Amino acid sequence: MEESIREVLACNVRLLRSEHHYTQERLAEMSGTHRTYIGAIERSERNISLDMICRLAKALHVDGAELLTAQLGLVNRAHAREA
């Protein structure tokens, strides 16, 4: 089954947040939103704006498009950094 774009976004935000050792609260501060909103994004409960995607991308040090790209690319990138 193909994942929805919200599921891809959720997985990528969670993965990158973890990779940077950010709490949901820290990411929320960096992106100008609330911790519970970050949690809702990570659970695919929110359909967020392009502006929020850009703010999250900036806080996570990636391009906005990367947040919307199937997580396999980010997973592979994360593993490559560990090697």
PyMOL commands that set and color helices and strands:
alter all, ss='L'
color gray80, all
select helices_A, chain A and resi 5-19+24-31+35-42+50-60+64-67+72-82
alter helices_A, ss='H'
color red, helices_A
deselect
rebuild
show_as cartoon
